[in-house]
Amino acid sequence: MRFTVSSTALSSKLNALSRVINSKNSLPILADFVFDIQDNVLHLTASDSENVMKTQVELIESDGNGRFAVGNHDLLEAVKGFSEQPITFDVDQQANIAKISYQNGMFSLPVESADEYPVTQTVSDGATEIVIESAVLAENITRSLFATAQDELRPVMNGIYFDLTPECLSIVASDGHKLVRNKILNIHSDQPASFILPKKPASLLKTLLSKDGEDVIIRFDERNALIDYTDGEITCRLIEGRYPNYNSVIPQSNPNQLTVDRQGLLAALRRVQPFSSDSSNLIRFHVEGGTLQLDAEDYDFSKTATERMACQYEGQPMSIGFKGSSFIEILGNFDCSEVLIQLADPSRAGLVLPTEQSENQDVLMLMMPMLIND
């Protein structure tokens, strides 16, 4: 079998696929890429057994159809240094060897039978389907990933929850201390459905999804999801279990309203946070009138810091404690110029919202307070 392909096209596709392959695999063949040539199109597959990525590239020429598997590391290292040029694969499946020739030389690699590669799990015929714009999905995954947990006892908290209702599609992540809820108002279904997307395929999608306005089609059942995007598809095993009722922890009326410059608050927190205790990372927020004061202290090492900044505040004077690193993450995952912080009292969760929501979206983040010693 012989075929010729663009070096840069192949390199970019293999580089994307390589992200799904684990450094250690339960089956040795999972360290391979599968090459499948059908009608002058090269179909490429990589997997870690739970997540399967597929993509394709047009061939310059080929002399027939066939499939084989080849180790990812050596091939990836070899082709990523090429300038744009055609490279030709001569595959001898009897001798299990592939000779790859290019402008100034050639190399050879062993190949294996692709028949030994695990069969991809598919979603059932009655799967639920969601169609969502690529850029919107990428934005919401990026905004949610930091809030997922790493909890062996509650694995459902380790992924991103997609909750499709008659009102909207909610994309939710929480570790029990902070929560992100994104509502996409122009996606809804009369038949409620939901799934929990694990962190690894979510991270892959974050880097793979384009901002070109193309649609992504997500089909899912109780066990698996198939996510079809512009350059390929990912099939992944879902996290099974019941996600907690996230709506029950979101306060419905926090009367104290604080509006502040996001970048200014983010910079102030980064300056103050190093002076907080390593064990608690507590930052005290004191807001009164038009001033927000941030205080950090670590008496064990005789460190303190205070910074004041202007804000707009409607409500009772209040001091409330938050974990500095988590609040920095929350502010860093918005892209608005100002945020609205809604507070009730020092013992209840605070909400952080953009002052202006994107079209057809409703985003909020929740932060649980920490006990402060007055």
Secondary structure, DSSP 8 states (H G I E B T S, - for coil): -EEEEEHHHHHHHHHHHHTTS-SS-SSGGGGEEEEEEETTEEEEEEE-SSEEEEEEEE-SEESS-EEEEEEHHHHHHHHTT--S-EEEEEEETTTTEEEEEETTEEEEEEEE-GGGS-------TT-EEEEEEHHHHHHHHHHHHTT----SS-GGGGEEEEEE-SS-EEEEEE-SSEEEEEEETT---SS-EEEEEEHHHHHHHHHH--SSS-EEEEEE-SSEEEEEETTEEEEEE---S----GGGGS-S---EEEEEEHHHHHHHHHHHGGGS-TTT-EEEEEEETTEEEEEEEEGGGTEEEEEEEE-EEES--EEEEEEHHHHHHHHHT--SSEEEEEE--TTS-EEEEESS--TTEEEEEEE--B----
